[in-house]
Amino acid sequence: MKTSNNTILITGGGSGIGFEIAKLFSQNGNKIIITGRNEERLQKAAARLENTTAIAADITSEEDVHQLVEKIKQDFPELNVLINNAGNASYYSLVTPEINAYEKAAEEMDTNFLSVIRLTEKLLPVLKAQESAAVVTVSSIVAFAPRKELSSYGASKAALHSYSQSLRLALEKTSGVKVFELMPPLVNTEFSKEIGGENGIAPEVVAEDLFKAFEEDTYEIHVGNTANIYKLFLSSPQMALEAMNQ
């Protein structure tokens, strides 16, 4: 996959991993569109980046997605990369009575899985029209070995992993659209503050690994310690589960 002269839409691009991906790719000759719910944050982020446009949209809103897709078709018909980065995570115990696990799971499944399917499906015709194109999903190592305090987050990422594999197989013989799946470990961002994000890797590392994966056409990207947990999972799923829950 080429690493320059792309037009790239990044959901959740106003902060954290999304912002660092936008920054790195904008510095390497790409046109960037970032989207998210907080317009003020988006505009401030775009002002710090090269060749970047901010479009406020909530990807869990059908109407917002419709408007976003129509704007892309009108203003950026050359779009050839979609990076599904926006996410939602809740840290809680399944056995705490006052926690509404159903509501938390519904929110996470909507943001982390269902909204990805909707946006990707609506933009696939635009991507397929390009000579070179890619879809990126941002999942997690918890798709393989969940943490008990991130149960519904892990379930949503497991669903996203399955979707990513299926989409890759569906597209590989019918179009030029490549499907990359980015699997970061714990990352030091505002998003992960609740779950000890200050102990995680820098978001710049995640962006750099995605850039390298584009260069090498590596479709499943295990960032940092994710690679070690994945190897452990392949040899012993039970040991990987125990390691994730120490």
N, C-alpha and C positions, 0 to 999 in steps of 0.2 A: 504494500500500500504506500503511495507517495506521502511524503511528510510536508510538502509545501504546495502552494497553489490550490488548496482546498477551501471550500466554504463550509464551515462547521457550526452546527447548532449544539449548544451544551445546556442541558437542563440543570438547574441548581448551580448556575455558573457564577453567581455573585460572591461566593465565599468558598473556603475550604478546598477540597480536591478539585471541584469544578473550576474555581478561579485559577488555580495553579495550572490546570490543563489549558485553560484559555490563554494564560500568560505565556506558557512555553510555545504553544502552537502559533500564537500571534507573532511572537518574536522570530518565527521561522517561515514567514511569508504566507500565512494563511489568513483568510477573512473569517472573523469570529462573530457569532450571534450568541449572546447569553440570555437565558430566561430564568425567571423565578418569581415568587409571589411578591417580594418586597421591592417595589420600584425604586425607592430611594437608595437602597443598598446596591441594586443593579447599576444605577446610573453612576454611583461613586466608583464601582468596580470598573465599569467601562471606561471611565475617565483616566484610570490608571493603566489601561492597556492600549496596545496598538491595533488599529484597524478593527475595532470591536463595536458592535451595535447591541444595545440592551432592549429587550422586549419583555415587559411584565406579563406573566401568565402563570396561572395555577394549573399544573398538569393534571390535577385530580378533578378539574372542572371541565365538563364536556364543552361548554360554551367557550371557555378560554382556549381550549385546545383547537376548536374549530377556527377561532379568530387567528390564533398563532399560525396554523397551517395555511390559511388563506393569505396571510401577510407574507409568509415564506414563498408561496407560489408566485405572488405578485412582485415582491421586491428581491427575492433571492432564488430565482428559478434554477440557478446553477448549484444549489445545495447538494453536496455529495457525501457529507459525514454527519451522522446523528449520534451524539454521545448522551445516553440516558443515565445521567448522574444523580438526579434529584432522589433523595431518600428520606425515610422516616424510621426512627428506632426508639423503642421504649424498653427501659430496664426495670424489670419487676419480677416478683415471685408469683408463680402460677397458683400457689396455695395460700396467698394472702387474701382473706375474705373481702376486704374493702377495695381490692383491685378489680376493675372490670376488664378481664382479659379479652372478652369478646370484642369490646369496642376498640381496644388497643390493636388487636389482631386485624380487625377490619380496616383501620386506618393504615396500618403498615402494608397490608396486602394491596390496598388500593394504590398507595403511592409507589411502592417498590416493585409491584408486579403488573397489576391491571392497567395502570396509567401508561406503563412502558409499552404494553401491547397496543393500546389505542393510538398513541402518538406514532409509534413505528409503523403500524398498519396504514395510517393516513399519509405518512411521508414516503412510504415505499415507492409509489409511482414516480415521485420526484427523484429519488435516489436511483431507481432503475434506469432513468433517462440519461444518466451520466456515464461517461466512459469508465470511470473508476470511482467506486463508492464504498462506504462502510457504515455499519451500525455497531456501536459500542454499548454494551450493558455493563453496569458496575454492580457486581454481586459481592460475595464475601466468602471467606473460608468456612463460615458457619453454615454454608449450604451443604458442606460435607460433615462437619462435626459441630453441632449446635452447642451454645452455652445455655444453661438452664434459665438464666435471667434474661436471655434474649430469644425466648422460644418462638414467638411469632415473627420476630425479625428474621430468625434463621429459616423459618418455614417459608417466608416470602422470598428469601434469597435462594432457597432450594428450588422453588418454583421458577424463579428467574433463570437459574442455571439450566434447568430443563428446557425452558423456552429458548434460551440462547443456542443450545445444541440443536434443537429442532429447526430453528430459523436458519442456522448455518447450513444444515443439510438440505432444507427446502430451497435455498437460494443458490447453492454452489453450482448447480448444473443448469439453472434457468436465468441467471443474471450475473452481472459483474459486481454484485454487492457482497462484500466480505463482512463476517460477523466476528467481532472481538469481544471477549469477556474479561473484564478487569477485576481481579480479586485482591483488594488491599487487606492488610491486617489492621490492627488498631492504629488509627491515624490521629495525630494531634491537631484537631480542629474543634471549632465551637460545637459542631454536630455531635462529636463524641465526648464532650465534656462530662456528661452524666455517667459515662461508663469508664472513666479514667483515661481519657484521651491524652492527657499530659504525658502519659507514659508511652505513647505511640510514636510512630515514625513521622517525619515531616511530610506534608502533603506534596511537596516538590518531588519527593522520591517516586510517588505514585505517578505523577505526570511524566517524569523521565522514563519510567518503565513502559508506559503506554506509548510514548514516542518511539522508543526502541522496538517495541512490538510491531508498530507500523512499519518500521524499516525492515524487519525480519519476517513479517507475516506470521507472527506467533499469535495464535488465536485465543488461547487460554493463558492469561497472564497472572502468575502467582508472585505477588509482590512481597519482598521481605520474608518474614517468618512464615508467611502463608505457604511458601514452597516446602518448608520442613514439615508443617502439619499435613500438607497434601501427601507427601511421601509416606508419612506415618500412617495416614488414612489408607493408602493403597496396600500397605503391609498388614495393618491391623486397625480396622474401624473402631474397635472398642478402645484401643490404646489412644487413638486420636481423640475420641470423645472424652476420655479421662484427662488427657493433657489439656484440653480446652476448658475443663471445669475444675482445675486444681485451685 
